[in-house]
Amino acid sequence: MRRERLVVVGNGMAATRLVEELLARGYDGHVTVLGDEPVPAYNRILLSAVLEGSHPRGAIELRGPTYDPERVEVRLGCRVLEVDRDRREVMLVDGERPGHERLGHERLGYDRLVLATGSIPTLPPIRGLVRMDGQLHPNVHAFRSLADADRLETAIRSRQARPTGTRAVVVGGGLLGLQVARALTVRGLATEVVEGTEHLLSRQVGAPGGRILARDLRRLGTEVYTGTRAVRLTDDGLVLDNGFTLETDLVVLTAGGRPSTALARRAGLLVRRGVVIDGRLASVTDERVHAIGDCAERRGVTTGFVPPAWEQAAALAALLAGGSEEYAGSRTVARLRATGLDVAVLGDPERTDGEVVEMTNPLVGSHRRLVVRDGVIVAAALVGDLSQVGLITQHYDRRTVLGPHEPGELLAPEGAGAAPPADLADDVEVCACAGVTAGRVRACAGLEEVRSTTRATTGCGGCGPVVRHLLEPAAAGVRAAPISAFPRL
């Protein structure tokens, strides 16, 4: 009996998790992974940490298990030109097999196809970004891939020897923009952020949280301009729509990205913002084609975050390995990974209906917001103080029914009632990206085992300090009783 041929287009974080889950579940087909980048899979979330210098380049590589070539083949530098759904084939432009054997145009057959093509940057409407030959201006840099980070690193090094110093402008005040801005500032560049909406992180937090973030950035040495857009790049600098010009040596684009769906569109699949999928993570056009991660759209929603991509990968692996449970939908958990800035967002706290419990302390730089419906936390945003994020995430995930005073107690002043890592109950989640609890961390012998067996610290990296503390000998012996103060559904 011929084994099922599974082809995965994309070699990012979602694809890597899918392959690992398939192997763990005993999938008996053969998997071919097609990655268009010439390097092994890596953690894109930590690119800014590499730029900053807090993580070595090798630390962001996704070191999965050594794949059995009889079960999994990974081709790097291999771009898919077309998908022929009638013949169930993909056409490759070029590629390389292990051992550096070059491949020409090739048609590769599949029984099932998974699109894990991620997202691509979009250029903001700024005149002068693109030269007459169609290339980006040499001072302009996107920041989505390892190659982008390498180009920016080269540009920084070539300019840092100048006696006048280097100035940089980051276009975009979202999660990625703030991470890049902090990295550049830490590297010694005079950095400014331009954000077109009225406050930073406008998709995730409200105006009070955005103002605190802007204040923190200025305190850390990064100037912020909100409510204004860059309109033109000239020899004098970046011109804003208010007429002001920012002198700059480098412009980094972090505003705007969209699901990479060109291949799916050419194949005739239904695409809105992303590839429209059903409960089996299959295209509604073709049940033999699946989509996961940033390129997928379920019930009108695309995510763009690591936790949903990993959840989709695990759910699809279970289905392909013989399971029957359909994918219900992902929670959205976002963390800002930037030195000196602390942000966590659960769900959509600015647009979710419910009763709002909110506390802001601009003197210490903290803003906390819970959205509660029928006693259940349905969304949350924490800026500047993440001492209670583990407990809040636990209640959010479990749909704990809280009493009338308990949401306010969860937003108590900094340090009040916040359990230190050693006292966290075993069932408290400490890694939102991979859904890892304190107990699973304590069961590991060291950080490498945590990373390889649970994936904690390999997503946004925000759980690193708590994980390291839990692994200390004094903490390892602590086994707190599970939190049971609140009734649960």
C-alpha positions in Angstrom: 0.0 0.0 0.0 1.4 3.4 -1.1 2.1 5.8 1.7 0.3 9.2 1.7 2.4 12.0 0.2 2.1 15.2 2.3 3.7 18.3 0.9 4.1 21.4 3.2 4.7 24.7 1.5 6.7 26.9 4.0 9.3 26.1 6.5 8.5 28.5 9.3 7.3 28.1 12.9 3.9 26.7 11.9 5.4 24.1 9.5 8.1 23.0 11.9 5.5 22.5 14.7 3.3 20.5 12.2 6.1 18.1 11.3 7.1 17.6 15.0 3.5 16.9 15.9 3.0 14.5 13.0 6.1 12.5 14.0 5.0 12.4 17.7 1.6 11.1 16.7 2.9 8.3 14.5 1.8 9.7 11.1 2.6 7.0 8.6 2.8 9.1 5.4 5.9 10.8 3.9 6.3 14.6 4.4 8.1 16.9 2.1 8.7 20.4 3.4 9.5 23.2 0.8 11.1 26.3 2.3 11.9 29.3 0.0 14.6 30.6 2.4 18.1 29.1 2.1 18.4 28.6 5.8 16.8 26.1 8.3 13.7 27.1 10.2 14.1 29.8 12.8 12.1 31.8 15.4 11.0 35.0 13.6 9.7 36.5 16.9 13.3 36.7 18.2 14.8 38.5 15.2 14.7 41.8 17.1 16.6 40.1 20.0 19.3 39.1 17.5 19.5 42.6 16.2 19.7 43.9 19.8 22.4 41.5 20.7 20.6 39.8 23.6 20.4 36.5 21.6 23.1 34.9 19.4 22.0 34.2 15.9 22.2 30.4 16.4 19.9 30.6 19.4 16.8 31.3 17.3 17.2 28.2 15.0 14.3 25.8 15.6 16.2 22.7 16.5 13.7 19.9 16.1 14.4 16.2 16.2 16.6 14.8 13.5 14.2 13.8 10.8 14.3 10.3 9.4 14.7 10.9 5.6 12.4 8.0 5.0 9.7 10.0 6.7 10.6 13.7 6.2 12.5 15.6 3.5 13.2 19.3 3.9 14.2 21.3 0.8 15.7 24.7 1.3 15.8 27.6 -1.1 12.9 26.0 -2.9 10.1 28.2 -4.3 6.7 26.9 -5.4 5.6 28.5 -8.6 2.2 26.9 -9.1 -0.2 24.4 -7.6 -2.1 22.1 -10.1 -5.0 20.9 -8.1 -6.4 18.7 -10.9 -3.2 16.7 -11.1 -2.3 17.2 -7.4 1.1 18.5 -8.2 3.2 21.5 -7.2 5.7 23.1 -9.7 9.0 24.1 -8.2 11.0 27.0 -9.5 14.3 25.9 -8.1 15.7 24.2 -5.0 18.3 22.2 -3.3 18.2 18.7 -1.8 20.2 17.7 1.2 23.8 17.3 -0.1 23.5 20.4 -2.2 22.1 18.8 -5.3 20.5 21.6 -7.3 17.0 21.1 -8.7 15.6 22.6 -11.8 11.9 23.1 -12.6 10.2 20.0 -11.1 6.7 18.8 -10.6 6.1 17.2 -7.2 3.0 15.1 -6.6 1.0 15.2 -3.4 -2.0 13.5 -1.8 -2.5 16.3 0.7 -1.0 19.8 0.5 -0.5 22.2 3.5 0.0 25.9 2.9 2.1 27.4 5.7 3.3 30.4 3.6 3.1 33.0 6.5 2.8 36.7 5.8 4.6 39.2 3.7 5.4 42.9 4.3 3.5 45.6 2.6 5.0 48.9 1.6 3.4 52.0 3.1 2.5 54.8 0.6 5.7 56.8 1.1 7.1 58.5 -2.0 10.8 57.8 -2.5 10.9 54.3 -0.9 11.3 52.6 -4.2 13.8 53.8 -6.8 13.2 54.0 -10.5 14.7 50.6 -11.1 12.1 49.1 -8.7 14.5 48.4 -5.8 14.1 49.8 -2.3 16.1 52.9 -1.5 19.4 51.7 0.0 18.6 53.4 3.3 15.2 51.6 3.6 14.9 48.2 5.2 12.0 45.8 5.7 12.2 43.6 8.9 10.4 40.3 8.4 13.1 37.7 7.6 16.6 36.7 8.7 17.9 38.1 5.4 16.2 41.4 6.3 17.9 41.4 9.7 21.2 40.6 8.2 20.9 43.5 5.7 20.0 45.9 8.5 22.9 44.6 10.6 25.3 45.3 7.8 23.9 48.8 7.3 24.2 49.5 11.0 27.8 48.3 11.2 28.8 50.4 8.1 27.5 53.5 9.7 28.4 53.2 13.4 32.0 54.3 12.7 30.8 57.7 11.7 31.7 60.4 14.2 28.2 62.0 14.0 26.4 58.8 15.0 23.5 57.0 13.2 19.9 58.1 13.2 17.0 55.6 12.5 13.3 56.0 12.0 11.0 53.0 12.5 7.7 53.3 10.6 5.0 51.6 12.6 4.2 51.6 16.3 2.9 48.0 16.5 4.4 45.1 18.3 7.2 44.6 15.7 7.9 48.3 15.4 8.4 48.7 19.2 10.7 45.6 19.3 12.9 46.9 16.5 12.9 50.4 17.9 14.2 49.1 21.3 16.8 47.0 19.6 18.1 49.9 17.6 18.2 52.2 20.7 20.0 49.5 22.7 22.6 49.4 19.8 23.2 53.1 20.3 21.3 54.5 17.4 19.2 57.7 17.8 15.9 56.1 17.1 12.4 57.6 16.4 9.1 55.9 15.9 6.3 57.2 13.6 2.8 55.8 14.1 -0.1 56.9 12.0 -2.8 56.1 14.6 -3.3 58.2 17.7 -1.3 55.9 20.0 1.1 53.0 20.1 -0.1 49.4 19.8 -3.5 50.7 18.8 -4.7 47.3 17.7 -4.0 45.7 21.1 -4.3 48.4 23.8 -6.3 51.5 24.4 -5.1 55.1 24.6 -4.0 55.0 28.3 -1.8 51.9 27.6 -0.4 53.6 24.5 0.5 56.7 26.3 2.3 54.8 29.0 4.3 52.9 26.3 5.2 56.2 24.6 6.4 57.6 27.9 8.4 54.5 28.6 10.0 54.6 25.2 11.0 58.3 25.6 12.4 57.5 29.0 14.5 54.8 27.4 15.8 57.1 24.7 13.4 56.6 21.8 11.3 59.5 20.5 7.7 58.8 19.5 5.4 60.6 17.0 1.8 59.4 16.9 -1.1 60.7 14.9 1.1 61.5 11.9 2.2 59.6 8.8 5.4 59.5 6.8 4.7 60.7 3.3 8.0 61.2 1.5 11.7 60.2 1.7 14.1 62.8 0.5 17.8 63.6 0.8 17.0 65.7 3.8 15.1 62.9 5.6 11.7 61.4 6.2 8.9 64.0 5.7 5.8 63.7 7.8 2.3 64.8 6.8 2.5 67.6 9.4 5.3 69.1 7.4 8.1 68.1 9.9 11.2 66.3 8.5 13.1 63.7 10.5 16.7 63.5 9.6 17.7 59.9 9.3 20.3 57.5 8.0 18.1 54.4 8.1 14.3 53.8 7.7 12.9 50.5 9.0 9.5 49.5 7.8 7.4 47.5 10.3 3.9 48.9 9.5 1.9 46.5 7.5 1.9 42.9 6.6 -0.6 40.6 5.0 -1.1 36.9 4.6 0.9 35.4 1.7 -1.9 34.1 -0.5 -0.7 34.6 -4.1 -0.1 30.9 -4.6 -3.5 30.0 -3.2 -5.2 32.5 -5.4 -3.5 31.2 -8.5 -4.6 27.7 -7.6 -8.2 28.9 -7.5 -8.8 28.5 -3.8 -11.2 30.8 -2.0 -9.2 33.6 -0.5 -10.5 36.7 1.3 -7.8 38.1 3.6 -6.4 34.7 4.1 -7.0 31.2 2.7 -10.5 30.4 3.9 -10.5 27.1 5.9 -13.1 25.0 7.7 -13.0 23.1 10.9 -10.6 20.5 9.5 -8.2 23.3 8.6 -8.9 22.5 4.9 -9.7 24.9 2.2 -13.4 25.3 1.6 -12.6 24.9 -2.1 -10.5 21.7 -1.9 -10.5 19.3 1.0 -7.1 18.0 0.0 -5.5 21.4 0.6 -5.0 22.7 4.1 -3.7 26.0 5.5 -2.3 27.0 8.9 -0.6 30.0 10.5 -0.6 33.5 9.2 -1.9 32.6 5.8 -5.1 30.9 7.1 -8.5 32.5 7.7 -11.1 30.9 9.9 -14.5 32.4 10.5 -13.3 35.7 9.0 -10.2 35.9 11.3 -6.5 35.8 10.5 -4.2 35.8 13.5 -0.6 36.7 12.8 0.6 35.4 16.2 2.6 32.3 17.2 0.2 30.6 19.6 -2.7 30.2 17.1 -0.3 28.9 14.5 1.1 26.3 16.8 -2.5 25.3 17.9 -3.5 24.9 14.3 -0.4 22.8 13.5 -1.2 20.5 16.5 -4.8 20.2 15.5 -4.0 19.5 11.8 -1.4 16.9 12.8 -4.0 15.1 15.0 -6.5 15.1 12.1 -3.9 13.8 9.6 -2.9 11.1 12.0 -6.4 9.7 12.2 -8.2 12.0 14.7 -11.7 13.3 14.2 -11.9 16.4 16.5 -12.4 19.5 14.5 -10.5 22.8 15.1 -12.7 25.1 17.1 -10.6 28.2 16.9 -7.5 29.7 18.6 -7.1 32.0 21.5 -5.0 35.1 20.8 -2.2 35.8 23.2 0.4 38.4 22.3 3.5 39.4 24.2 5.9 42.3 23.4 9.5 41.1 23.6 11.5 44.2 24.0 14.0 45.2 26.7 12.4 47.6 29.2 8.9 47.2 27.8 6.3 44.7 29.2 3.0 44.1 27.4 0.7 41.1 27.3 -2.6 41.0 25.5 -5.3 38.2 25.7 -8.0 38.3 23.1 -9.2 41.6 21.7 -9.6 43.9 24.8 -10.5 47.0 22.8 -13.3 45.5 20.7 -14.7 42.7 22.8 -18.1 43.3 24.5 -18.3 43.0 28.2 -17.9 44.9 31.5 -14.5 46.6 31.8 -12.3 46.6 34.9 -9.4 49.0 34.4 -6.6 50.4 36.4 -4.0 52.9 35.3 -1.1 54.2 37.3 1.0 56.6 35.1 3.3 57.4 38.0 4.8 53.9 37.9 3.9 53.2 34.2 1.3 50.5 34.5 -2.1 50.0 32.8 -4.3 46.9 33.3 -7.6 46.2 31.6 -9.9 43.2 32.0 -13.1 42.6 29.9 -15.5 40.4 31.8 -18.7 38.8 30.5 -20.9 36.8 32.9 -18.1 36.6 35.4 -15.6 35.2 32.8 -12.5 37.1 31.6 -12.9 37.3 27.8 -10.0 39.7 27.1 -7.2 41.5 28.9 -4.4 43.9 28.4 -1.5 44.4 30.7 1.1 47.2 30.2 4.1 47.7 32.5 3.3 45.1 35.2 3.0 41.4 34.2 3.1 40.0 37.8 -0.4 38.6 37.5 -0.3 37.5 33.8 0.1 33.8 34.6 -3.0 33.7 36.9 -5.0 35.9 34.5 -4.1 33.7 31.6 -5.2 30.6 33.5 -8.6 32.1 34.3 -8.9 33.3 30.7 -8.1 29.8 29.3 -10.3 27.9 31.7 -13.2 30.4 31.6 -13.2 30.7 35.4 -16.3 32.3 36.8 -15.1 35.1 39.0 -17.0 36.8 41.9 -17.8 40.5 41.7 -14.7 41.6 43.6 -12.2 39.2 42.1 -11.4 40.9 38.8 -10.3 44.0 40.8 -8.2 41.8 43.1 -6.4 40.4 40.0 -5.5 44.0 39.0 -4.2 44.8 42.5 -1.3 47.2 42.8 2.1 45.9 41.7 3.4 43.1 43.8 0.2 42.7 45.9 -0.9 39.1 45.9 1.5 38.2 43.1 3.0 34.8 43.6 6.8 34.6 43.0 7.7 32.0 40.4 8.8 29.4 43.0 5.3 29.5 44.5 3.3 29.2 41.3 0.9 26.2 41.3 1.8 23.4 38.9 -1.2 24.1 36.7 -0.5 27.9 36.2 0.6 28.6 32.7 3.9 30.3 32.4 4.5 30.2 28.6 1.5 31.6 26.7 3.0 30.8 23.3 3.3 27.1 23.8 0.8 26.6 26.6 3.3 25.3 29.1 2.5 25.2 32.8 4.8 25.6 35.8 4.6 21.9 36.6 5.8 20.9 33.1 8.8 23.2 33.5 9.6 21.9 37.0 9.6 18.3 35.6 12.5 19.2 33.3 16.2 18.8 34.2 17.3 22.0 32.6 16.7 24.8 30.1 17.6 22.7 27.1 15.1 20.0 28.0 12.4 22.7 28.5 13.1 24.0 25.1 13.2 20.7 23.3 10.2 19.0 25.0 7.8 21.9 25.7 8.9 24.8 23.4 8.8 27.2 26.3 11.1 30.2 25.8 11.2 29.6 22.0 8.2 31.8 21.1 8.2 35.4 22.2 10.8 34.7 24.9 8.9 36.6 27.5 8.6 33.6 29.8 12.4 33.2 30.0 13.0 34.7 33.5 10.1 32.7 35.1 11.3 29.5 33.5 14.9 30.0 34.7 13.7 30.7 38.2 11.5 27.6 38.2 14.5 25.5 37.2 16.6 26.7 40.2 17.2 24.0 42.8 15.3 25.9 45.5 12.3 26.3 43.2 12.4 22.8 41.9 11.3 21.3 45.2 8.3 23.6 45.5 5.0 22.1 44.6 2.2 24.6 45.4 -1.3 23.3 45.6 -3.4 24.1 42.5 -5.3 27.4 42.8 -8.9 26.7 43.7 -10.1 30.1 45.1 -12.5 30.6 42.3 -15.3 28.2 41.1 -14.8 26.9 37.6 -17.2 25.9 34.9 
